[in-house]
Amino acid sequence: MKRKLSLLMALCMIATLITACVGDGKPAGQTGGAPVKLVIAARGGSHVDAINSVKATFETENNCTIEVLGLEAADLKQKVSLDSQNKVGAYDLAMADDPWMPELYEANLFANLTKLGYKADTDFVKASLAIGMHPYGNGDIYSLPFAGNVQLFFYNQKLFEDNKFEIPDSWEGALEIAKAINGKDGKVGYVIRGQQGNPIVSDYLPVLWAYGGNVFDDNWNVIVDSQEAKDALKMYMDLLANGANYEKNDIVAAVSDGKAAMSLGWPSWYISGETASAAYAPIPGKALKSSKQNSTGMIGNWMMGVTANSANKELAMKFLIYATSAEAQKTAVEFGGVPTRASVFTDSKLLEKYPYFTAIHEGTENSVIRPRTPKWTDVETAYGAELSSAISGTKSIDQALADAKTAIEAIMKK
C-alpha cells in the first residue's frame, strides 16, 4: 500500500512540474518544449530574402521556427484580410504597403503594439515610424517600418556623364534631357510606369506634386481636375512622347543597361552599389526651372505588424522588434533590404558600399504621404483608369480628369 501511495505521489509531482512548465500561458517554444512556429505573410522578392537572412539567430535563441510566405502585393493583401476574420489566424505577422494602412486599421487587422508594451524607437526615421501609428503620426503604434522605400529619380549614370547632363531639379529640365536622348542610337529618353491602378498613380503623383497639385485639398474636396493637374498630366504625356511605357522589371533593365536614360524607381527594385550602372537622386521638385520647389518623394515603406488574431503575439512582437533592429537591418541590406533607421543609413561602412543610402535617407525625411483614407485602394483604381485613358489617347486630358473627379467623389461619399 505504501508503495502505491509513493508511486501516486511521484506521479502527482511530475504532473505538477509539467503544468508549471507549459501551463503558464507562454508559448512552448520559449519554455524549452516543442518549438513554436511563427508564420509571416510577406511581400515576395527581396523582402523575403531580407527576413530569411536574419531569422536563424532568433530561431535558435527563442526555440522557434519561422516560415516566410512570399506573396505578390494583391494576393498578400487579400489573404491577410480574409485571414483576419478567423478567430485564430494562420499568420502571426504580416507585411503591408504604406497606403493600405488606413484600411487595415479600420479592419482591426493588426494588434496594438503600444498596448502590448512597445515604446517608440527614435532611431527610426520619423516619417517611417509615423506610418505605423493610428491616428497617423501621433497615435498608438500598430506596425513598424520594415523596408524603407521612398520613390526616387532613377537614372543611368553613364548616359548622363557621356552627355554631360546634370540631375534635373525640374520636370522641364527632365523633358529637355528626354528629348535630347530619345531615339539617339536606339535609346529611350524617359520611361513611365503607366499601367492602370497603383503603377500609373504612383508614377504620376510626384509630377502632380511638383506642379503644386494634389488629389484632395485640406478639406477632402477632390481637386484632381485643377489647372495644376492638367499641366502636370500634359508634362507626363510629353515625357511619354519622348520615351516609353514599361512595367517595373523592364524599367529596371532598361535604365540599368543604358537603353533608357531615366525614370522614377523604388530602391527595393535595384541595388545601386559602388559599381552599379544606375543611381538614385531626389525627384525633381519643380514644374519649370523658374517654379518654386515642392516635396515630391513618395514614401512607400513596407510595414510589418503582429496580427490581431495571432496565437503567439508576444513572441511575434519580439521577432518584429528584432527584425527591424539596427543589427538586423545591417545584415539584411546585403540581401536587398532597405533600412528604416537613421543609424543604419548613416553607418560609414555601409555608405562606402551603398552611397545611395544618403538619397534614400534624405528622400524619406522630406517625403510625401499618400492620402490617409481607408478608401485609397478604390480611389487609386478609379484614378488610374482615367489617367490611363488620357495617356492612351482615348480621352482628352480635360475629360479624363473630369471623369476621375466624378468617380473619386462617388467613392468618398459611399
VOPAGU-2260 file (C-alpha; in pm, 1 decimal, decimal comma):
REM VOPAGU-2260
SITE   aa  ch    i         X         Y         Z
SITE  MET   A    0       0,0       0,0       0,0
SITE  LYS   A    1     281,4     237,0      88,8
SITE  ARG   A    2     448,3     162,7    -245,4
SITE  LYS   A    3     126,8     250,6    -427,6
SITE  LEU   A    4      94,2     575,8    -232,9
SITE  SER   A    5     457,2     665,6    -303,1
SITE  LEU   A    6     411,5     593,6    -672,3
SITE  LEU   A    7      92,8     802,3    -678,9
SITE  MET   A    8     264,7    1094,4    -505,1
SITE  ALA   A    9     555,1    1077,9    -750,5
SITE  LEU   A   10     317,9    1085,0   -1045,9
SITE  CYS   A   11     136,8    1385,2    -896,4
SITE  MET   A   12     466,0    1570,6    -851,1
SITE  ILE   A   13     562,4    1504,0   -1215,5
SITE  ALA   A   14     223,3    1625,4   -1332,0
SITE  THR   A   15     263,3    1942,8   -1124,3
SITE  LEU   A   16     605,1    2011,9   -1273,1
SITE  ILE   A   17     472,6    1962,6   -1627,2
SITE  THR   A   18     186,4    2202,1   -1557,8
SITE  ALA   A   19     426,6    2460,5   -1416,5
SITE  CYS   A   20     642,0    2437,8   -1728,7
SITE  VAL   A   21     381,1    2457,7   -2002,2
SITE  GLY   A   22      70,7    2580,9   -1827,5
SITE  ASP   A   23     175,4    2941,6   -1769,8
SITE  GLY   A   24      27,7    3070,8   -2093,7
SITE  LYS   A   25     367,0    3118,9   -2263,3
SITE  PRO   A   26     446,8    2959,5   -2597,7
SITE  ALA   A   27     611,0    2619,7   -2564,4
SITE  GLY   A   28     898,0    2739,9   -2780,5
SITE  GLN   A   29    1001,6    2983,9   -2507,8
SITE  THR   A   30     998,4    2726,5   -2228,0
SITE  GLY   A   31    1212,8    2450,1   -2370,4
SITE  GLY   A   32     924,4    2249,6   -2512,7
SITE  ALA   A   33     837,6    2188,4   -2875,1
SITE  PRO   A   34     937,7    2484,8   -3095,7
SITE  VAL   A   35     667,9    2741,3   -3165,7
SITE  LYS   A   36     611,6    2812,0   -3534,9
SITE  LEU   A   37     570,2    3172,6   -3641,6
SITE  VAL   A   38     426,0    3232,4   -3987,8
SITE  ILE   A   39     491,5    3559,9   -4171,2
SITE  ALA   A   40     284,4    3674,0   -4469,6
SITE  ALA   A   41     538,9    3881,9   -4660,7
SITE  ARG   A   42     572,5    4069,9   -4985,9
SITE  GLY   A   43     763,4    3838,5   -5218,1
SITE  GLY   A   44    1107,8    3907,2   -5359,3
SITE  SER   A   45    1388,5    4083,3   -5174,2
SITE  HIS   A   46    1174,4    4130,2   -4861,6
SITE  VAL   A   47    1158,1    3751,7   -4813,8
SITE  ASP   A   48    1534,6    3728,6   -4864,8
SITE  ALA   A   49    1586,7    4001,1   -4605,2
SITE  ILE   A   50    1373,4    3822,7   -4343,4
SITE  ASN   A   51    1534,8    3486,0   -4411,5
SITE  SER   A   52    1880,5    3639,8   -4374,4
SITE  VAL   A   53    1818,9    3733,9   -4009,7
SITE  LYS   A   54    1575,8    3472,9   -3878,0
SITE  ALA   A   55    1821,2    3191,3   -3791,4
SITE  THR   A   56    1970,6    3361,2   -3485,9
SITE  PHE   A   57    1625,7    3443,2   -3348,9
SITE  GLU   A   58    1504,2    3087,9   -3406,6
SITE  THR   A   59    1797,2    2944,6   -3211,6
SITE  GLU   A   60    1771,7    3188,7   -2922,7
SITE  ASN   A   61    1392,7    3153,9   -2889,8
SITE  ASN   A   62    1339,3    2783,9   -2969,6
SITE  CYS   A   63    1105,1    2859,2   -3258,3
SITE  THR   A   64    1079,3    2820,0   -3632,5
SITE  ILE   A   65     982,4    3096,9   -3871,1
SITE  GLU   A   66     808,4    3031,1   -4200,4
SITE  VAL   A   67     804,6    3317,1   -4450,2
SITE  LEU   A   68     539,5    3311,8   -4722,4
SITE  GLY   A   69     628,4    3538,6   -5015,1
SITE  LEU   A   70     322,9    3674,4   -5197,0
SITE  GLU   A   71     250,1    3924,5   -5470,8
SITE  ALA   A   72     110,0    4252,1   -5335,2
SITE  ALA   A   73    -255,4    4199,8   -5430,7
SITE  ASP   A   74    -250,4    3838,0   -5312,0
SITE  LEU   A   75     -85,8    3937,9   -4984,3
SITE  LYS   A   76    -349,7    4198,6   -4906,8
SITE  GLN   A   77    -634,4    3964,3   -4992,8
SITE  LYS   A   78    -501,2    3671,2   -4790,3
SITE  VAL   A   79    -425,4    3866,5   -4472,5
SITE  SER   A   80    -759,6    4047,7   -4494,7
SITE  LEU   A   81    -953,3    3721,9   -4526,9
SITE  ASP   A   82    -749,7    3554,7   -4252,1
SITE  SER   A   83    -819,8    3843,0   -4013,1
SITE  GLN   A   84   -1181,1    3723,2   -3994,4
SITE  ASN   A   85   -1075,8    3393,1   -3832,7
SITE  LYS   A   86   -1070,3    3357,7   -3455,3
SITE  VAL   A   87    -713,2    3228,9   -3464,2
SITE  GLY   A   88    -512,4    3342,8   -3762,5
SITE  ALA   A   89    -288,3    3142,9   -3991,6
SITE  TYR   A   90     -35,1    3429,5   -3983,6
SITE  ASP   A   91     143,9    3569,7   -3679,5
SITE  LEU   A   92     296,2    3864,7   -3861,8
SITE  ALA   A   93     209,8    4033,3   -4188,0
SITE  MET   A   94     367,3    4292,2   -4413,3
SITE  ALA   A   95     160,2    4575,8   -4554,5
SITE  ASP   A   96     222,5    4850,5   -4805,9
SITE  ASP   A   97     206,4    5202,8   -4667,1
SITE  PRO   A   98    -117,5    5314,7   -4843,3
SITE  TRP   A   99    -303,5    5007,1   -4714,8
SITE  MET   A  100    -258,1    5107,0   -4353,3
SITE  PRO   A  101    -572,6    5322,2   -4300,2
SITE  GLU   A  102    -785,3    5040,2   -4443,4
SITE  LEU   A  103    -614,8    4774,7   -4229,5
SITE  TYR   A  104    -651,8    4986,1   -3915,2
SITE  GLU   A  105   -1022,5    5016,1   -3980,6
SITE  ALA   A  106   -1042,5    4638,0   -4021,3
SITE  ASN   A  107    -856,1    4582,9   -3688,7
SITE  LEU   A  108    -607,1    4356,8   -3865,3
SITE  PHE   A  109    -302,1    4445,1   -3655,8
SITE  ALA   A  110    -254,5    4414,3   -3281,2
SITE  ASN   A  111    -193,4    4736,8   -3087,8
SITE  LEU   A  112     180,8    4719,8   -3014,0
SITE  THR   A  113     161,9    5010,0   -2771,4
SITE  LYS   A  114     -85,0    4817,7   -2555,2
SITE  LEU   A  115     143,8    4514,8   -2578,8
SITE  GLY   A  116     417,2    4725,4   -2419,7
SITE  TYR   A  117     610,7    4856,5   -2718,7
SITE  LYS   A  118     756,6    5207,3   -2691,9
SITE  ALA   A  119     853,4    5419,3   -2991,4
SITE  ASP   A  120    1215,7    5387,5   -3102,6
SITE  THR   A  121    1352,1    5728,1   -3203,2
SITE  ASP   A  122    1621,3    5574,1   -3423,5
SITE  PHE   A  123    1354,6    5504,0   -3686,1
SITE  VAL   A  124    1323,4    5782,1   -3943,0
SITE  LYS   A  125    1030,5    5986,7   -3813,9
SITE  ALA   A  126     835,1    5975,9   -4140,8
SITE  SER   A  127     863,5    5595,5   -4147,3
SITE  LEU   A  128     755,9    5541,6   -3786,1
SITE  ALA   A  129     456,5    5772,3   -3837,8
SITE  ILE   A  130     304,8    5533,1   -4093,2
SITE  GLY   A  131     260,9    5266,8   -3826,1
SITE  MET   A  132      63,5    5496,2   -3596,9
SITE  HIS   A  133    -311,5    5532,4   -3576,0
SITE  PRO   A  134    -420,5    5807,5   -3588,3
SITE  TYR   A  135    -142,2    5878,1   -3837,0
SITE  GLY   A  136     167,5    6035,1   -3686,8
SITE  ASN   A  137      57,0    6066,1   -3325,3
SITE  GLY   A  138    -149,5    5763,9   -3220,0
SITE  ASP   A  139     -69,3    5418,6   -3085,2
SITE  ILE   A  140     175,4    5203,9   -3281,8
SITE  TYR   A  141      33,2    4910,3   -3476,1
SITE  SER   A  142     319,5    4827,9   -3713,2
SITE  LEU   A  143     690,2    4900,9   -3758,2
SITE  PRO   A  144     871,2    5010,8   -4075,2
SITE  PHE   A  145    1043,9    4702,0   -4214,7
SITE  ALA   A  146    1159,9    4825,2   -4557,3
SITE  GLY   A  147    1233,5    5191,0   -4616,8
SITE  ASN   A  148    1114,6    5251,5   -4968,8
SITE  VAL   A  149    1078,1    5606,5   -5094,6
SITE  GLN   A  150    1034,6    5683,4   -5462,9
SITE  LEU   A  151    1335,7    5849,7   -5624,1
SITE  PHE   A  152    1468,3    5969,1   -5958,4
SITE  PHE   A  153    1631,9    5664,7   -6124,9
SITE  TYR   A  154    1887,7    5729,9   -6399,3
SITE  ASN   A  155    2172,7    5575,3   -6595,6
SITE  GLN   A  156    2497,0    5731,5   -6477,2
SITE  LYS   A  157    2698,2    5666,5   -6795,6
SITE  LEU   A  158    2439,2    5822,0   -7024,2
SITE  PHE   A  159    2428,4    6130,1   -6804,4
SITE  GLU   A  160    2808,7    6153,8   -6780,7
SITE  ASP   A  161    2866,9    6094,7   -7152,8
SITE  ASN   A  162    2616,7    6367,6   -7242,5
SITE  LYS   A  163    2728,1    6598,0   -6960,1
SITE  PHE   A  164    2375,8    6610,7   -6815,8
SITE  GLU   A  165    2313,2    6738,9   -6464,1
SITE  ILE   A  166    2046,1    6578,0   -6245,7
SITE  PRO   A  167    1735,5    6786,7   -6325,9
SITE  ASP   A  168    1562,9    6972,3   -6043,5
SITE  SER   A  169    1259,2    7048,9   -6260,9
SITE  TRP   A  170    1034,7    6846,5   -6491,0
SITE  GLU   A  171    1106,3    7099,8   -6761,6
SITE  GLY   A  172    1472,6    7002,0   -6732,1
SITE  ALA   A  173    1388,6    6629,7   -6732,8
SITE  LEU   A  174    1189,0    6674,1   -7053,9
SITE  GLU   A  175    1480,5    6853,5   -7221,3
SITE  ILE   A  176    1707,7    6558,4   -7141,0
SITE  ALA   A  177    1445,8    6309,8   -7263,1
SITE  LYS   A  178    1419,4    6495,7   -7596,1
SITE  ALA   A  179    1797,9    6500,0   -7633,9
SITE  ILE   A  180    1833,1    6124,2   -7569,5
SITE  ASN   A  181    1519,0    5970,7   -7718,7
SITE  GLY   A  182    1579,6    5792,4   -8048,5
SITE  LYS   A  183    1955,3    5854,4   -8034,6
SITE  ASP   A  184    2128,6    5521,2   -8107,2
SITE  GLY   A  185    1801,5    5346,0   -8028,8
SITE  LYS   A  186    1784,5    5483,3   -7675,1
SITE  VAL   A  187    1474,0    5585,8   -7480,8
SITE  GLY   A  188    1457,3    5927,1   -7318,7
SITE  TYR   A  189    1217,1    5876,8   -7027,4
SITE  VAL   A  190    1024,8    5569,3   -6911,1
SITE  ILE   A  191     687,5    5598,9   -6740,6
SITE  ARG   A  192     518,2    5319,8   -6546,5
SITE  GLY   A  193     175,1    5373,1   -6694,3
SITE  GLN   A  194     -19,7    5057,9   -6616,1
SITE  GLN   A  195    -366,8    5107,5   -6465,8
SITE  GLY   A  196    -416,6    5139,5   -6090,8
SITE  ASN   A  197    -126,6    5168,5   -5848,5
SITE  PRO   A  198     155,3    5185,8   -6109,1
SITE  ILE   A  199      38,9    5492,4   -6302,4
SITE  VAL   A  200     -96,4    5675,3   -5996,8
SITE  SER   A  201     230,0    5627,5   -5805,2
SITE  ASP   A  202     429,4    5729,3   -6111,3
SITE  TYR   A  203     221,8    6039,2   -6186,5
SITE  LEU   A  204     167,8    6182,3   -5837,1
SITE  PRO   A  205     526,0    6316,1   -5794,4
SITE  VAL   A  206     479,0    6515,0   -6115,2
SITE  LEU   A  207     144,7    6644,4   -5987,8
SITE  TRP   A  208     300,0    6742,3   -5652,9
SITE  ALA   A  209     582,0    6927,9   -5828,7
SITE  TYR   A  210     316,3    7135,3   -6006,3
SITE  GLY   A  211     153,4    7217,6   -5672,0
SITE  GLY   A  212    -145,3    6990,1   -5730,6
SITE  ASN   A  213    -292,2    6706,7   -5524,4
SITE  VAL   A  214    -576,9    6456,1   -5511,0
SITE  PHE   A  215    -762,5    6628,5   -5224,4
SITE  ASP   A  216    -739,8    6969,4   -5063,9
SITE  ASP   A  217    -717,3    7014,7   -4686,4
SITE  ASN   A  218   -1094,8    6970,3   -4654,5
SITE  TRP   A  219   -1102,8    6646,8   -4859,1
SITE  ASN   A  220   -1251,1    6814,3   -5164,8
SITE  VAL   A  221   -1143,5    6631,8   -5483,3
SITE  ILE   A  222    -911,5    6854,4   -5690,3
SITE  VAL   A  223    -769,7    6613,0   -5949,7
SITE  ASP   A  224    -903,5    6835,7   -6231,2
SITE  SER   A  225    -729,2    7157,1   -6122,9
SITE  GLN   A  226    -520,7    7359,2   -6367,5
SITE  GLU   A  227    -209,4    7233,1   -6190,2
SITE  ALA   A  228    -328,9    6876,5   -6252,7
SITE  LYS   A  229    -393,2    6944,4   -6621,5
SITE  ASP   A  230     -47,2    7095,5   -6662,7
SITE  ALA   A  231     111,7    6802,3   -6478,2
SITE  LEU   A  232     -65,7    6543,9   -6692,1
SITE  LYS   A  233      38,8    6730,0   -7006,9
SITE  MET   A  234     401,2    6709,4   -6886,9
SITE  TYR   A  235     361,7    6338,9   -6806,3
SITE  MET   A  236     233,3    6274,8   -7157,7
SITE  ASP   A  237     515,5    6480,4   -7311,2
SITE  LEU   A  238     764,7    6263,0   -7123,1
SITE  LEU   A  239     593,2    5953,5   -7263,4
SITE  ALA   A  240     609,4    6100,5   -7614,5
SITE  ASN   A  241     987,7    6116,2   -7568,9
SITE  GLY   A  242    1019,9    5774,0   -7415,3
SITE  ALA   A  243     824,4    5457,9   -7345,0
SITE  ASN   A  244     575,9    5292,4   -7110,6
SITE  TYR   A  245     727,7    4989,7   -6933,7
SITE  GLU   A  246     643,8    4766,8   -6639,9
SITE  LYS   A  247     867,2    4755,8   -6332,6
SITE  ASN   A  248    1115,0    4484,5   -6437,7
SITE  ASP   A  249    1158,4    4635,8   -6783,4
SITE  ILE   A  250    1217,6    4979,4   -6629,7
SITE  VAL   A  251    1497,8    4842,6   -6411,0
SITE  ALA   A  252    1656,1    4654,1   -6701,6
SITE  ALA   A  253    1632,3    4944,7   -6947,0
SITE  VAL   A  254    1775,8    5211,0   -6714,9
SITE  SER   A  255    2045,8    4990,5   -6561,8
SITE  ASP   A  256    2156,0    4862,2   -6905,9
SITE  GLY   A  257    2168,5    5211,2   -7052,4
SITE  LYS   A  258    1886,8    5155,9   -7300,4
SITE  ALA   A  259    1685,0    5426,2   -7126,0
SITE  ALA   A  260    1809,3    5744,0   -6961,3
SITE  MET   A  261    1574,7    5787,7   -6664,9
SITE  SER   A  262    1254,7    5704,5   -6484,1
SITE  LEU   A  263    1118,3    5700,8   -6132,0
SITE  GLY   A  264    1203,9    5399,0   -5920,0
SITE  TRP   A  265    1197,9    5244,5   -5576,1
SITE  PRO   A  266    1523,5    5145,1   -5400,2
SITE  SER   A  267    1393,2    4792,8   -5334,9
SITE  TRP   A  268    1390,3    4737,9   -5713,5
SITE  TYR   A  269    1760,6    4787,2   -5771,7
SITE  ILE   A  270    2070,2    4795,4   -5550,7
SITE  SER   A  271    2288,8    5088,5   -5650,0
SITE  GLY   A  272    2626,2    4981,3   -5513,0
SITE  GLU   A  273    2980,4    5101,8   -5579,9
SITE  THR   A  274    2998,3    4958,8   -5933,1
SITE  ALA   A  275    2630,3    4999,3   -6027,8
SITE  SER   A  276    2546,5    5148,8   -6366,3
SITE  ALA   A  277    2230,8    5321,9   -6239,7
SITE  ALA   A  278    2182,6    5557,4   -5948,2
SITE  TYR   A  279    1917,3    5740,5   -5746,8
SITE  ALA   A  280    1863,3    6109,7   -5682,3
SITE  PRO   A  281    1578,6    6327,5   -5547,6
SITE  ILE   A  282    1275,7    6354,0   -5776,3
SITE  PRO   A  283    1251,8    6696,3   -5946,9
SITE  GLY   A  284    1058,5    6920,7   -5711,7
SITE  LYS   A  285     981,6    7199,2   -5955,5
SITE  ALA   A  286     749,5    7207,0   -6253,5
SITE  LEU   A  287     954,0    7459,5   -6452,2
SITE  LYS   A  288    1305,9    7582,0   -6391,0
SITE  SER   A  289    1159,0    7906,9   -6259,9
SITE  SER   A  290     898,9    7738,9   -6035,4
SITE  LYS   A  291     913,4    7705,5   -5657,7
SITE  GLN   A  292    1042,3    7384,2   -5502,4
SITE  ASN   A  293     790,0    7128,3   -5371,2
SITE  SER   A  294     833,1    6796,3   -5190,7
SITE  THR   A  295     784,1    6512,8   -5439,2
SITE  GLY   A  296     939,6    6195,3   -5297,5
SITE  MET   A  297     657,4    5947,7   -5239,6
SITE  ILE   A  298     706,2    5742,8   -4924,3
SITE  GLY   A  299     609,2    5380,0   -4963,5
SITE  ASN   A  300     756,0    5186,6   -4671,8
SITE  TRP   A  301     661,6    4824,2   -4631,1
SITE  MET   A  302     537,6    4786,6   -4276,5
SITE  MET   A  303     517,4    4475,9   -4059,9
SITE  GLY   A  304     278,2    4412,0   -3773,2
SITE  VAL   A  305     158,8    4138,0   -3540,8
SITE  THR   A  306    -180,8    4010,6   -3649,3
SITE  ALA   A  307    -460,9    4075,5   -3402,7
SITE  ASN   A  308    -564,4    3707,9   -3411,9
SITE  SER   A  309    -216,6    3559,0   -3371,2
SITE  ALA   A  310    -189,3    3287,8   -3106,7
SITE  ASN   A  311     169,4    3397,1   -3037,3
SITE  LYS   A  312     152,7    3774,9   -3002,5
SITE  GLU   A  313     435,3    3820,5   -2751,9
SITE  LEU   A  314     683,8    3607,3   -2942,8
SITE  ALA   A  315     572,9    3763,2   -3272,4
SITE  MET   A  316     631,0    4113,7   -3135,3
SITE  LYS   A  317     971,2    4005,7   -3007,1
SITE  PHE   A  318    1065,8    3892,9   -3357,4
SITE  LEU   A  319     924,7    4211,8   -3510,8
SITE  ILE   A  320    1143,2    4423,6   -3281,6
SITE  TYR   A  321    1443,6    4205,2   -3365,3
SITE  ALA   A  322    1382,4    4205,3   -3743,1
SITE  THR   A  323    1361,3    4586,4   -3751,5
SITE  SER   A  324    1659,1    4642,1   -3520,5
SITE  ALA   A  325    1972,9    4819,3   -3641,7
SITE  GLU   A  326    2170,9    4496,1   -3612,1
SITE  ALA   A  327    1924,1    4302,7   -3828,8
SITE  GLN   A  328    1894,3    4581,8   -4084,9
SITE  LYS   A  329    2271,6    4593,7   -4131,2
SITE  THR   A  330    2263,1    4223,5   -4215,0
SITE  ALA   A  331    1952,9    4247,5   -4434,6
SITE  VAL   A  332    2095,7    4518,8   -4662,2
SITE  GLU   A  333    2329,7    4256,3   -4805,4
SITE  PHE   A  334    2020,2    4068,3   -4924,2
SITE  GLY   A  335    1825,9    4358,6   -5072,3
SITE  GLY   A  336    1686,4    4505,5   -4750,5
SITE  VAL   A  337    1629,5    4881,3   -4736,6
SITE  PRO   A  338    1687,5    5045,1   -4394,2
SITE  THR   A  339    1437,2    5248,3   -4196,7
SITE  ARG   A  340    1675,9    5355,4   -3919,7
SITE  ALA   A  341    1888,1    5670,9   -3919,3
SITE  SER   A  342    2183,6    5488,9   -3762,5
SITE  VAL   A  343    2189,1    5235,2   -4047,1
SITE  PHE   A  344    2150,1    5496,8   -4320,5
SITE  THR   A  345    2446,9    5689,4   -4178,5
SITE  ASP   A  346    2672,7    5392,1   -4098,0
SITE  SER   A  347    3009,8    5479,8   -4255,2
SITE  LYS   A  348    3095,2    5125,7   -4367,6
SITE  LEU   A  349    2757,7    5078,5   -4533,9
SITE  LEU   A  350    2777,6    5418,9   -4702,6
SITE  GLU   A  351    3106,5    5321,3   -4865,7
SITE  LYS   A  352    2932,9    5027,0   -5028,6
SITE  TYR   A  353    2586,8    5180,8   -5076,4
SITE  PRO   A  354    2630,7    5556,3   -5127,9
SITE  TYR   A  355    2269,6    5583,3   -5247,3
SITE  PHE   A  356    2158,1    5535,2   -4883,4
SITE  THR   A  357    2207,5    5909,3   -4844,4
SITE  ALA   A  358    1948,6    5976,4   -5116,0
SITE  ILE   A  359    1702,0    5733,4   -4957,3
SITE  HIS   A  360    1752,0    5885,6   -4612,3
SITE  GLU   A  361    1708,0    6242,3   -4732,1
SITE  GLY   A  362    1419,2    6141,6   -4955,6
SITE  THR   A  363    1239,8    5972,8   -4666,6
SITE  GLU   A  364    1285,0    6269,4   -4433,8
SITE  ASN   A  365    1136,5    6500,5   -4699,5
SITE  SER   A  366     878,6    6258,3   -4835,5
SITE  VAL   A  367     511,7    6298,4   -4920,3
SITE  ILE   A  368     247,4    6059,1   -4788,1
SITE  ARG   A  369     -43,5    5940,4   -4999,4
SITE  PRO   A  370    -390,8    6042,6   -4873,3
SITE  ARG   A  371    -468,2    5868,8   -4543,4
SITE  THR   A  372    -808,7    5728,0   -4623,6
SITE  PRO   A  373    -926,5    5366,0   -4595,9
SITE  LYS   A  374   -1081,4    5417,4   -4939,6
SITE  TRP   A  375    -748,4    5484,3   -5108,1
SITE  THR   A  376    -737,7    5149,5   -5292,2
SITE  ASP   A  377   -1069,5    5225,8   -5462,2
SITE  VAL   A  378    -965,9    5586,4   -5528,2
SITE  GLU   A  379    -640,2    5471,9   -5681,3
SITE  THR   A  380    -816,0    5220,7   -5906,2
SITE  ALA   A  381   -1061,3    5479,1   -6040,8
SITE  TYR   A  382    -795,0    5748,9   -6075,2
SITE  GLY   A  383    -554,9    5512,5   -6251,2
SITE  ALA   A  384    -817,5    5408,6   -6503,9
SITE  GLU   A  385    -874,3    5769,7   -6609,6
SITE  LEU   A  386    -504,1    5854,5   -6624,2
SITE  SER   A  387    -456,4    5550,8   -6848,2
SITE  SER   A  388    -737,2    5676,0   -7071,3
SITE  ALA   A  389    -554,2    6005,6   -7112,4
SITE  ILE   A  390    -211,8    5864,6   -7197,7
SITE  SER   A  391    -364,0    5614,2   -7441,3
SITE  GLY   A  392    -547,5    5894,7   -7621,7
SITE  THR   A  393    -897,0    5757,4   -7567,6
SITE  LYS   A  394    -988,7    6066,7   -7366,4
SITE  SER   A  395    -864,8    6423,5   -7361,9
SITE  ILE   A  396    -678,2    6548,1   -7055,6
SITE  ASP   A  397    -976,4    6761,6   -6951,7
SITE  GLN   A  398   -1227,0    6478,0   -6995,2
SITE  ALA   A  399   -1013,3    6216,5   -6819,3
SITE  LEU   A  400    -953,9    6436,7   -6514,8
SITE  ALA   A  401   -1318,7    6547,1   -6500,3
SITE  ASP   A  402   -1426,7    6181,4   -6505,6
SITE  ALA   A  403   -1165,9    6099,4   -6240,4
SITE  LYS   A  404   -1309,0    6368,5   -6014,4
SITE  THR   A  405   -1663,2    6235,4   -6056,4
SITE  ALA   A  406   -1555,5    5877,7   -5983,7
SITE  ILE   A  407   -1348,2    5969,9   -5676,7
SITE  GLU   A  408   -1626,0    6188,3   -5532,2
SITE  ALA   A  409   -1867,2    5895,2   -5565,5
SITE  ILE   A  410   -1622,8    5665,8   -5384,0
SITE  MET   A  411   -1569,5    5911,4   -5099,1
SITE  LYS   A  412   -1946,4    5955,4   -5049,5
SITE  LYS   A  413   -2007,6    5580,6   -5001,0
